[in-house]
Amino acid sequence: MLKGSQTWIFDSRPEILSTGVTGGPFEAAGNLAGDFDILHDDLWMGEETYEKAHSLLIEKAVDTALKKGGVTGKDIQFFLAGDLINQITPTSFAARKAEIPYFGLFGACSTSMEGLALSAFILNYGGAEYILTGASSHNAAVEKQFRYPTEYGGQKPPTAQWTATGAGVALLQKNSGLGTLPYITSATIGKVIDMGLTDPFNMGGAMAPAAVDTISAHFSDTGRDPSYYDLIVTGDLAKVGNSAAYELLSNKGLKIEKGQFRDCGMMLFKEDQPVQAGASGAGCSAIVLYGHLLNELKKGTYRRILAVATGALLSPLTFQQGETIPCIAHAVSIEMDGRQ
């Protein structure tokens, strides 16, 4: 049901049955390597192009999620996913192989939670038995499209972020009633927020206000206090955006403990990896959530997580035309132990 103006409450509590998480060589050297199902030791992954390697990441993540969930593609009603490449071709080509009815999504780096929110909505109202959803990115493919080919070796400022190479896919089902799987309780759909920033090397700063707007709307709509959650995690604001968002939330009177407010873009890589402000990319929040954070949820480290994926809705063309950067964020609450 709709609560407030932007939030869906999922009374049937759809479950995350299984996940598939793939990554590249930088992720293999990062903080969360142990939470991946498959890691590749080079960016080509045996393919002729980076874009084909990108599709391979998605294909392997889908195959892994299905295998771990004990189902086949024929059991799945819908596949909701997307990426950052023009016309989301890596995801569409992967969907071609999967042969599952497909919704291609584009929310930039917010795509992971856009897909999770829509999947939970469909399941909540009996529109499917099983749904696959996910998001992905490939460092070399994305950098080539939005900035410069990595072979160019262009210098980047400290505010820039490193596009994650990886795909995170989740297999959702109706609630089994067993109480042994993570389930989705709500989703807050964000508005497009544009504060007039134009710098493509400061995505965190551009996206922070959108994250704050959606988080504020979530607590306003639900009537909850931030203390309800053990963790409020943003998608890929990284160091610059995380600091800005925390300050803006504090100015709004939302009391969130610093350790409670984290960012996937700051969790993925180690401090000594040359990633400037941290990680980014549509795959960033997907691989951190569907890998590391769900594992921690199952271990009992967390019981309630609010995952807020942020996206910058620009294109290479709009940047060249001098347009500002409109941004968006979608939030999904995931719980494990059934506390009311």
Buried (B, 14 or more C-beta within 10 A) or exposed (E): EEEBEBBBBBEBBBBBBBBBBBBBBBBBEBBBBEBBBBBBEEBBBEEEEBBBBBBBBBBBBBBBBBBBBEBEBEBBBBBBBBBBBEEBBBBBBBBEBBEBEBBBBBBBBBBBBBBBBBBBBBBBEEEBEBBBBBBBBBBBBBBBBBBEEBEEEEEBEEBBBBBBBBBBBBBBBBBEEEEEBBBBBBBBBBBEBBBEBEEBBBBBBBBBBBBBBBBBBBBBBBEBEBEBBBBBBBBBBBBBBBBBBBEBBEEEEBEBEEEBBBBBBBBBBEEEBEBBBBBBBBBBBBBBBBBBBBBBBBEEEBBBBBBBBBBBBBBEEBBEEEEBBBBBBBBBBBBBEEEE
